[in-house]
């Protein structure tokens, strides 16, 4: 794979300067605090607004319906709550107009609670099938101190969806969240995931984006105590005319916190477009933070577009580790030649290389059946463009 950076890596190390972050960590639940985007704004310049189905300037009533099925093990509670529930909005506020609109418009939220010290004996599954129309959603996942859980969320079906997922990982708790985007080809999904990580807590996120016409996800992490660890992994494969956009932000607002971000993408087919924005802030006065982010993209056909922008802002000299990298390119002809020279047909060699390319992300999923499911979906997309 030949590697080339698709966008300059933006640095703002801030030493000796007034520490003013260019990476916004604040937000608002009031949609009127965000102007209607025109596509020239930094946060919207890669997103095709016309394909948002009006979400960026919504004036109608939500008319969408979903089938939502949640299977939780004994001890885990699932509730429907009203807008006045005090647990809503504490992990983070909306940071763009679409998410603010969703926050202003939802009627009921779903709250899933893993109580203190409970080690869930099986994964919590959340299956959402869109049945059409436009819907605004809010969900809270509260993993209380010393608890452990794995959650598998799957989005399928059609329609236009926007909303927020708030994630609380309490002191000493551990959460693995696997999020599969497998919507129909006409679906639109815009989501913001806010994770607050407690002292000595661990959060692992694996996002798999394969479906939808337009999917724009914004995972955001901040810390509530020292020793917090966040690992964000992602796999996306865009086909004909699909737009997949992932915009992560890690805010190292406390000392002795750790993060790793590793997203891998592939593109094949006319008009396929992927965007990865990786923002990391290492805050003023912090010590011993350790952060690294990496994005790689594999362009399998000529008529695809990749935008990859890592941003790192450091406002302290006491950093244990910080870095980022971004690379995009084509299959390495040498690798293909090597396999073909040993009798492997060219198309099979191509599939083997791509399978290996994604394997380290897929292996972050502990469930063997789910790993096989993801790789089967990837191979179907490969076969569609051979």
Backbone torsions as a table, in degrees:
resi	resn	phi	psi	omega
1	UNK	NA	118.7	175.6
2	UNK	-78.3	133.1	-175.1
3	UNK	-111.2	132.2	174.2
4	UNK	-140.0	139.0	176.8
5	UNK	-74.2	130.7	-177.4
6	UNK	-89.1	-12.0	-178.5
7	UNK	-154.8	142.7	177.0
8	UNK	-58.2	142.1	176.5
9	UNK	-80.4	120.7	-175.8
10	UNK	-86.9	124.5	177.0
11	UNK	-115.9	141.3	172.6
12	UNK	-146.3	76.1	-169.2
13	UNK	-72.7	-22.7	164.5
14	UNK	75.1	-1.0	-177.9
15	UNK	-69.5	131.3	-179.1
16	UNK	79.4	7.4	-179.9
17	UNK	-122.5	165.8	172.0
18	UNK	-68.7	123.8	-173.3
19	UNK	-76.6	85.5	176.5
20	UNK	-112.8	116.2	-176.0
21	UNK	-78.4	137.2	172.3
22	UNK	-87.7	-9.8	180.0
23	UNK	-98.8	107.4	-171.5
24	UNK	-68.5	123.7	175.9
25	UNK	-108.0	1.9	-178.1
26	UNK	-105.5	166.1	-179.9
27	UNK	-158.6	-165.9	-178.6
28	UNK	-155.9	146.8	175.4
29	UNK	-89.0	-2.5	-179.0
30	UNK	-95.6	115.7	-177.9
31	UNK	-60.3	-27.2	-179.0
32	UNK	-71.2	-11.8	176.4
33	UNK	-78.8	-5.9	-179.6
34	UNK	-119.5	122.0	176.2
35	UNK	-67.0	155.8	175.7
36	UNK	-64.1	121.6	-177.2
37	UNK	-69.1	149.8	176.5
38	UNK	-115.6	0.3	178.4
39	UNK	97.1	-8.3	178.6
40	UNK	-94.4	-11.7	178.8
41	UNK	-68.6	150.4	-178.5
42	UNK	-56.2	-42.8	-175.7
43	UNK	-76.7	-8.9	-178.2
44	UNK	-121.7	-0.7	-169.7
45	UNK	-68.3	-18.9	178.6
46	UNK	-97.9	-9.4	-174.0
47	UNK	-94.5	126.4	176.4
48	UNK	-74.4	98.4	-172.8
49	UNK	-59.6	-33.6	-177.6
50	UNK	-63.0	-20.7	-178.2
51	UNK	-94.2	4.5	177.6
52	UNK	-82.1	-1.2	178.7
53	UNK	57.0	36.6	175.6
54	UNK	86.0	2.1	-177.6
55	UNK	-61.5	-31.6	-175.7
56	UNK	-76.9	-10.4	177.1
57	UNK	-147.1	57.5	-170.9
58	UNK	-72.8	133.1	178.9
59	UNK	-130.4	-4.9	-175.4
60	UNK	-96.2	-168.3	176.4
61	UNK	-103.2	145.1	178.2
62	UNK	-67.7	127.0	-176.8
63	UNK	-127.3	12.7	-176.3
64	UNK	-85.5	155.2	176.1
65	UNK	-131.6	147.3	180.0
66	UNK	-130.1	155.8	162.3
67	UNK	-101.2	115.4	-179.2
68	UNK	-115.9	118.4	-179.5
69	UNK	-122.3	120.8	179.6
70	UNK	-119.0	125.3	177.5
71	UNK	-114.2	112.5	-176.8
72	UNK	-121.3	141.7	178.3
73	UNK	-70.7	168.5	-178.5
74	UNK	-58.1	135.8	179.2
75	UNK	99.9	-23.4	178.5
76	UNK	-87.6	132.0	-178.9
77	UNK	-104.2	144.9	177.3
78	UNK	-127.3	123.8	-176.6
79	UNK	-129.5	151.8	164.8
80	UNK	-104.0	126.2	-176.3
81	UNK	-129.0	161.1	178.2
82	UNK	-84.1	177.3	-176.0
83	UNK	-65.2	-20.5	-175.6
84	UNK	-89.1	4.5	-179.6
85	UNK	-65.7	130.2	-172.9
86	UNK	-68.2	-13.2	180.0
87	UNK	-81.3	-11.8	-176.2
88	UNK	-80.6	137.7	172.0
89	UNK	81.5	2.7	-175.8
90	UNK	-81.0	-21.1	-178.8
91	UNK	-81.0	-20.5	-179.7
92	UNK	164.9	147.9	179.4
93	UNK	-92.2	160.1	175.7
94	UNK	-58.1	143.4	-178.6
95	UNK	-116.3	5.6	173.5
96	UNK	-148.8	170.7	-173.0
97	UNK	-65.9	-38.8	-178.2
98	UNK	-62.9	-46.0	-178.6
99	UNK	-69.8	-36.0	175.4
100	UNK	-63.1	-38.2	177.0
101	UNK	-63.4	-42.9	178.7
102	UNK	-63.0	-41.6	-179.1
103	UNK	-67.1	-32.9	-179.9
104	UNK	-78.0	-15.6	-167.8
105	UNK	-112.0	-17.3	-176.2
106	UNK	-68.8	151.7	-178.4
107	UNK	-102.0	-41.4	178.1
108	UNK	-133.4	148.7	176.8
109	UNK	-115.9	154.5	175.2
110	UNK	-103.6	128.6	178.8
111	UNK	-118.8	123.3	177.5
112	UNK	-112.3	124.2	-176.0
113	UNK	-120.6	125.1	171.3
114	UNK	-101.6	109.0	-170.9
115	UNK	-68.7	163.7	-176.9
116	UNK	-49.6	130.4	173.3
117	UNK	70.3	0.7	178.5
118	UNK	-76.6	130.7	171.7
119	UNK	-106.2	104.5	-174.9
120	UNK	-61.7	132.4	-175.0
121	UNK	-84.7	-5.3	173.2
122	UNK	-154.2	165.6	-178.0
123	UNK	-69.3	143.8	169.5
124	UNK	-83.0	125.4	179.6
125	UNK	-110.9	136.0	178.6
126	UNK	-126.1	109.2	-178.1
127	UNK	-111.8	118.5	179.0
128	UNK	-118.8	120.7	176.9
129	UNK	-112.7	117.9	177.8
130	UNK	-77.5	132.5	-178.5
131	UNK	-105.8	12.3	178.0
132	UNK	113.7	172.7	-179.6
133	UNK	73.9	-170.2	-179.4
134	UNK	-115.3	132.8	-179.1
135	UNK	-137.5	147.9	176.9
136	UNK	-116.9	135.4	-168.0
137	UNK	-132.7	154.5	176.3
138	UNK	-144.5	131.1	178.4
139	UNK	-139.8	144.1	177.0
140	UNK	-123.8	131.9	172.7
141	UNK	-115.3	117.9	-176.3
142	UNK	-118.0	103.1	176.4
143	UNK	-100.0	107.4	-170.8
144	UNK	-78.9	166.4	-172.8
145	UNK	-48.2	135.9	175.4
146	UNK	68.2	5.9	177.3
147	UNK	-85.6	161.8	178.5
148	UNK	-138.9	136.9	-179.2
149	UNK	-157.5	154.8	169.2
150	UNK	-119.9	133.1	179.5
151	UNK	-123.8	131.4	177.3
152	UNK	-115.8	113.9	-179.5
153	UNK	-108.9	132.3	179.7
154	UNK	-129.1	129.0	176.9
155	UNK	-112.2	123.6	178.3
156	UNK	-133.0	179.1	174.6
157	UNK	87.8	-160.8	-173.1
158	UNK	-124.7	178.5	178.1
159	UNK	109.6	-178.6	-179.5
160	UNK	-116.2	124.4	-175.5
161	UNK	-131.5	140.6	173.6
162	UNK	-145.2	144.9	179.5
163	UNK	173.2	-176.4	-175.2
164	UNK	-123.7	139.9	170.7
165	UNK	-116.1	114.7	177.3
166	UNK	-98.2	132.1	-174.9
167	UNK	-125.8	121.4	175.8
168	UNK	-113.7	121.1	177.4
169	UNK	-115.1	106.8	-172.5
170	UNK	-72.2	175.1	-176.6
171	UNK	-55.1	126.4	177.8
172	UNK	71.7	4.5	-178.2
173	UNK	-84.5	164.2	179.1
174	UNK	-135.3	129.7	178.4
175	UNK	-135.3	130.3	168.4
176	UNK	-112.1	123.6	-178.9
177	UNK	-119.4	119.6	178.3
178	UNK	-111.6	124.8	-173.2
179	UNK	-122.9	113.9	-179.4
180	UNK	-106.6	123.5	175.3
181	UNK	-103.2	103.0	-175.9
182	UNK	-129.0	38.2	-176.5
183	UNK	-69.8	168.3	175.1
184	UNK	-66.0	166.3	-173.5
185	UNK	-65.8	-15.6	-178.5
186	UNK	-103.3	4.0	-173.7
187	UNK	-80.3	150.7	175.0
188	UNK	-122.9	131.5	-179.0
189	UNK	-135.7	123.2	174.8
190	UNK	-127.1	119.6	-175.8
191	UNK	-139.5	150.3	173.7
192	UNK	-123.1	125.8	179.6
193	UNK	-110.9	116.4	-179.1
194	UNK	-108.4	118.3	178.7
195	UNK	-114.0	128.5	173.8
196	UNK	-113.1	122.8	-170.0
197	UNK	-113.9	124.5	-176.0
198	UNK	-80.9	-179.3	180.0
199	UNK	-58.9	128.9	177.4
200	UNK	56.4	23.3	178.5
201	UNK	-93.4	160.6	-177.5
202	UNK	-131.8	131.7	179.3
203	UNK	-130.3	124.4	175.5
204	UNK	-121.0	125.4	178.5
205	UNK	-117.1	133.3	174.0
206	UNK	-126.0	112.9	-179.4
207	UNK	-106.0	125.5	177.9
208	UNK	-117.3	113.0	-177.8
209	UNK	-115.7	112.2	-178.3
210	UNK	-126.3	-26.5	-173.3
211	UNK	-109.1	-171.4	176.5
212	UNK	86.7	155.5	170.1
213	UNK	-79.4	-47.9	176.2
214	UNK	-137.0	124.9	175.4
215	UNK	-127.4	124.2	178.2
216	UNK	-130.4	111.0	-177.8
217	UNK	-119.2	140.0	-177.9
218	UNK	-127.1	89.4	174.7
219	UNK	-78.3	133.1	-177.6
220	UNK	-134.2	138.2	-175.6
221	UNK	-130.0	136.3	168.5
222	UNK	-140.0	171.3	-169.9
223	UNK	-122.2	144.8	177.0
224	UNK	-110.3	-6.2	-179.7
225	UNK	-162.8	156.9	178.7
226	UNK	-64.6	152.8	179.5
227	UNK	84.6	0.7	178.0
228	UNK	-68.1	140.9	-177.1
229	UNK	-130.3	128.6	178.3
230	UNK	-125.3	132.3	175.3
231	UNK	-127.3	118.8	-178.7
232	UNK	-115.5	116.8	178.8
233	UNK	-119.0	148.4	-179.7
234	UNK	-149.2	146.5	174.6
235	UNK	-133.2	129.7	175.5
236	UNK	-140.8	146.4	-178.8
237	UNK	-139.4	106.9	-178.1
238	UNK	-97.4	130.1	175.6
239	UNK	-103.5	-158.1	-176.0
240	UNK	-48.6	120.0	173.4
241	UNK	62.1	7.4	178.1
242	UNK	-78.2	143.8	176.2
243	UNK	-119.9	114.6	177.7
244	UNK	-117.0	122.4	-175.2
245	UNK	-131.4	126.7	179.3
246	UNK	-127.9	127.2	-173.2
247	UNK	-130.6	93.0	-177.0
248	UNK	-93.4	150.1	172.7
249	UNK	-139.6	125.4	174.1
250	UNK	-111.3	119.4	179.6
251	UNK	-106.8	100.1	176.5
252	UNK	-80.6	76.4	-176.2
253	UNK	-83.2	-8.6	179.1
254	UNK	-130.0	155.8	179.6
255	UNK	-70.9	157.1	174.2
256	UNK	55.2	50.0	173.7
257	UNK	-119.9	158.2	-173.3
258	UNK	-133.0	147.3	173.1
259	UNK	-149.5	148.5	171.7
260	UNK	-136.5	132.4	177.1
261	UNK	-127.5	125.8	179.3
262	UNK	-143.0	109.0	178.9
263	UNK	-118.9	136.8	177.6
264	UNK	-126.5	136.9	-180.0
265	UNK	-131.8	160.2	171.7
266	UNK	-137.9	149.7	-179.3
267	UNK	-135.8	136.1	178.1
268	UNK	-153.9	122.7	178.0
269	UNK	118.5	156.4	-175.9
270	UNK	-61.5	127.2	174.3
271	UNK	79.7	4.5	177.2
272	UNK	-64.5	133.6	-175.5
273	UNK	-140.2	127.5	175.1
274	UNK	-123.9	147.0	178.9
275	UNK	-132.6	131.3	171.0
276	UNK	-129.8	122.1	174.4
277	UNK	-116.6	120.2	-179.8
278	UNK	-117.6	106.6	-178.4
279	UNK	-107.3	133.8	175.5
280	UNK	-133.2	131.3	175.3
281	UNK	-119.1	127.1	172.9
282	UNK	-110.0	110.0	-164.0
283	UNK	-74.1	161.4	179.3
284	UNK	-60.8	134.1	175.8
285	UNK	81.6	-2.4	179.7
286	UNK	-79.6	156.9	178.5
287	UNK	-135.5	148.1	170.4
288	UNK	68.2	22.9	176.4
289	UNK	-77.9	151.0	-176.6
290	UNK	-138.1	114.3	-173.3
291	UNK	-141.8	140.1	172.1
292	UNK	-151.0	138.5	177.8
293	UNK	-132.6	145.1	-174.3
294	UNK	-145.2	135.6	175.9
295	UNK	-134.9	131.7	176.8
296	UNK	-130.6	144.9	-178.4
297	UNK	-136.9	137.1	-178.4
298	UNK	-115.9	112.4	-179.8
299	UNK	-94.8	112.3	-173.0
300	UNK	-92.4	-15.9	176.5
301	UNK	-136.6	166.3	-173.0
302	UNK	-71.5	-37.2	-168.9
303	UNK	-92.3	50.7	177.3
304	UNK	-123.8	163.0	179.8
305	UNK	-135.6	134.2	176.8
306	UNK	-121.0	133.7	168.8
307	UNK	-124.4	121.1	-176.6
308	UNK	-134.8	118.9	-172.8
309	UNK	-134.1	102.0	171.5
310	UNK	-88.9	136.1	179.3
311	UNK	-128.2	133.2	-179.3
312	UNK	-134.5	122.9	176.9
313	UNK	-120.1	124.8	-177.1
314	UNK	-121.9	123.1	-178.8
315	UNK	-116.6	28.7	179.3
316	UNK	-153.4	154.8	176.3
317	UNK	-96.9	-1.2	-175.9
318	UNK	-104.0	71.3	-176.6
319	UNK	-114.2	132.0	176.4
320	UNK	-74.5	-40.6	178.8
321	UNK	-166.6	143.3	177.7
322	UNK	-159.2	133.6	178.2
323	UNK	-172.8	167.8	176.9
324	UNK	-157.6	159.5	179.1
325	UNK	-153.0	150.6	179.3
326	UNK	-145.7	131.9	-179.6
327	UNK	-146.3	141.8	176.7
328	UNK	-138.7	145.2	179.9
329	UNK	-179.5	-169.2	-177.4
330	UNK	-104.1	171.4	173.2
331	UNK	-58.6	138.0	179.8
332	UNK	-75.3	121.6	-179.7
333	UNK	-60.4	-30.1	-179.8
334	UNK	-65.1	-40.7	178.4
335	UNK	-64.1	-43.1	178.0
336	UNK	-62.9	-44.3	-180.0
337	UNK	-60.6	-42.3	-178.4
338	UNK	-58.7	-46.6	-178.8
339	UNK	-71.1	-42.0	-179.4
340	UNK	-64.5	-35.3	-179.9
341	UNK	-67.4	-13.0	177.5
342	UNK	-104.9	19.3	171.6
343	UNK	89.7	7.0	179.0
344	UNK	-87.6	125.8	179.1
345	UNK	-56.5	151.1	-172.5
346	UNK	-58.1	-44.9	-177.9
347	UNK	-67.5	-37.4	177.5
348	UNK	-67.2	-39.2	177.1
349	UNK	-61.7	-41.4	179.2
350	UNK	-61.1	-44.3	179.4
351	UNK	-64.2	-39.5	-179.6
352	UNK	-63.8	-40.8	179.9
353	UNK	-65.1	-43.9	-178.6
354	UNK	-68.5	-38.5	176.9
355	UNK	-60.1	-45.0	178.4
356	UNK	-64.9	-35.5	179.0
357	UNK	-60.4	-40.6	-178.1
358	UNK	-87.2	-12.1	-166.6
359	UNK	-62.6	-37.0	-177.1
360	UNK	-68.3	-26.5	174.2
361	UNK	-76.6	-46.7	-178.7
362	UNK	-60.5	-36.4	-179.1
363	UNK	-69.4	-8.1	172.7
364	UNK	-73.1	-11.5	177.6
365	UNK	-89.8	122.3	-175.9
366	UNK	-75.2	-27.7	-175.6
367	UNK	-79.0	117.4	-176.4
368	UNK	-63.6	-42.4	-179.9
369	UNK	-62.4	-38.2	179.8
370	UNK	-70.2	-37.9	175.0
371	UNK	-59.1	-46.2	-180.0
372	UNK	-63.0	-39.3	179.4
373	UNK	-61.2	-45.3	-179.1
374	UNK	-64.1	-45.6	-178.7
375	UNK	-66.2	-33.4	176.0
376	UNK	-63.6	-41.7	177.8
377	UNK	-63.9	-41.5	177.8
378	UNK	-61.8	-43.6	-178.6
379	UNK	-67.2	-32.8	175.6
380	UNK	-64.2	-40.6	179.3
381	UNK	-67.7	-36.5	175.9
382	UNK	-63.2	-46.5	-177.7
383	UNK	-62.8	-31.1	-178.5
384	UNK	-67.7	-18.6	-176.2
385	UNK	-120.5	18.2	177.2
386	UNK	-86.7	NA	NA
